Amino acid sequence: MYLIFKDLYFLTITSSINLNFAPIIYLPLVFTNFDYQKNCIVMRSIIIKNGTLVNEGKISEADILIKNGIIVKIDSSINEAADIEINAEGKHVFPGCIDDQVHFREPGLTHKGNIYSEAKAAVAGGVTSFMEMPNTVPSATTQALLADKYDKASTTSLANYSFFMGTTNHNLEELLKTNKKEVCGIKIFMGSSTGDMLVDNPLALEKIFSEVDMLIATHCEDDPTVKQNLARLKSEKGDNIFAQDHPLIRSAEACYLSSSFAVNLAKKHGTKLHILHISTAKELELFNNTIPLKDKRITAEACIHHLWFSDTDYATKGNYIKWNPAVKTATDREAIFKAILDETIDVIATDHAPHTIAEKEQPYLQAPSGGPLVQHSLIAMLDFYNQGKISLTHIAKKMSHDVATLFQIEKRGFIREGYYADLAIVNLSKPYKVSKENILYACGWSPFEGHIFQSTVENTIVSGHLAYSYGQFNETQKGMRLSFDR
């Protein structure tokens, strides 16, 4: 593949470079879109030639012309000059992934990660937009605190962004002020959580589900059941409790009790409910795969770790695969994967939630739950494609199209004329070994470390800006705030 930069202060041509950080040609991308006469950043036009587009159920070869951040033309052959030309022959062009559940740890927990570092990791993995959770310090449970996160992202995030408004047992008035055209949704932790964010008051839940007129996303684990399970194991084993016990504490029963309760509330009040990180086969009976997604009021998400790992992996991975909800059995994993294929589960995300190595290496009871995933989510799903488990078009559907449809995101999630140019160019035949040297998370580790993925993300375009190319970033333009057609 070649990138050709025209009419710039530098002219650079790069050939394919191993992304595992073999010798790299450093591109002068930081200079490519600054107009010194006007003293401002300007959008450079881009033409992608000869790419294999993976879009809306079809795989086809086409050129893409991008101007002012927008896809202006898709055609079998476009003969028009552009500032940047990308020859994508033999490469696959995906709509940029939209991750509807990440934790970027800012404010207050920035020793684990921050918006700047984790958004860069996302872009390197072909994730062009993210929706971030409110359980920071302080938690985003007021409009002022939510606005602070948007302000921070506007100056630091290389990816497009949105932030969930957080709930407590007592902040309904603040929830009702949320602008549903500018905020992705309301987040409820219906399970153990940080600070005051566990919502377990039945009256508060009734009011939220009945009065909030926008998407509500829930973390569903029944807190009393989790506490009972932990108390029982402590009485049996003392402090000799390990990561292998995690799915016994954060049990399938705890997940189902909470998920079914949320679904019943949503049905009672007609709420638009989205249940995050489904981890059990039992929960799948709560969802309907016969209703078109645009008409669904109750939807579900699966996460990469629940598709990749099972409880047998605790023996080698330990706390590094300790998530809430827990990674459970291989039977649960296969049922979740099947539910993605048959439309029972609507989207795929990561629940990217970094912690430091020191935190993760504490004894099980002290080690926090969560792990970093957003840099490797697309190539992880492409490994499943290489195994014959899922098609390329279904990956694009579940990681881009259906996220945009579910959240009603304006002009994103598809490769369409008139839409923002959010694109990932992937080499399906270029292996990528995860190592300390190429992990971009601030925490410096990955549960995939040592794994060789069969595909590599070579270029990522965010809102018409070539933000990432062959391991190098152009940070002269930040991502945009997502807007919603509601």
ABEGO torsion letter per residue (X at the ends): XBBBBBGBABBBBBBBBBAAGBBBBBBAAAAAABBAAAGBBBBBBBBBBGBBBBBGGBBBBBBBBBBGGBBABBBABBBBBBABBBBABGBBBBBBBBBABBBAGOBGAAAAEBAAAAAAAAAAAGBABBBBBABBOBBBABAAAAAAAAAAAAAABABBBBBBBBBBAAAAAAAAABBAAABAEBBBBABBBBEAABBABAAAAAAAAAABBBBBBBBBBBAAAAAAAAAAAAAAAEABBBAAAAAAABBAAAAAAAAAAAAAAAAAAGBBBBBBGBABAAAAAABBAABBAAABABBBBBBAAAAABBAAAAAAAEAAABBOBBBBBAAAAAAAAAAAAAGABABBBAGBBBBBAAAAABBAAABBBEBBAAAAAAAAAAAAAAAGABBAAAAAAAAAAAAAAAAGBBGBGBBBBGBBBBBBBBBAABBBBBBAAABABAAGBBAABGBBBABBBABBBBGGBBABBGGBBBAABBBBBBBBBX
